Amino acid sequence: MSNEKRARERVVQQRQHDEHLQESMLNRAEAEVNSPSNAEAVTQEQARELLTQQRHDDAHLQESMLNRAEAEIGISNHPSSSQQQS
């Protein structure tokens, strides 16, 4: 076998090895992206964000209700309004 033929075979083998390595890396990356643990992590992050938003909304609602109650109490306890009722 000539040196030139061996060199060509070695180049072909190296290309096949590189293609196999690239395909393996791609398969691993796809498996990692589609793995349940990654999906679970995304779901947990979304749940945390939704919970934080819900807490923020609840705090805002509670503050609004408190402000309305204080406004109603302030109006009914106002001296001029109690004189009008007498």
C-alpha positions, 0 to 999 in steps of 0.5 A: 500500500502506498503512502498516498493511499494510507494518507487518504485512508487516514484522512477519511478515518479522521473525518468519520471520527470527527463527524461521529464526535460532532453527532455525539455532542449534538445528541447530548446537547439535545438530550440535555435540553429535552431532559425532564430535569431541565423542563422541571427547572424551567417549570419551577422557575415559572412557578416561582415567578407566578407566586411572586406576582401573586404575592405582589397582587395580593399585597396591592389588593390588601393595601387598596382595601385598607386605603378604602376602609381608612377613607370610609372611616375618615369620612364617617368620623369627620366632625362635619359629617357627624354634625349633619347627622344630628 
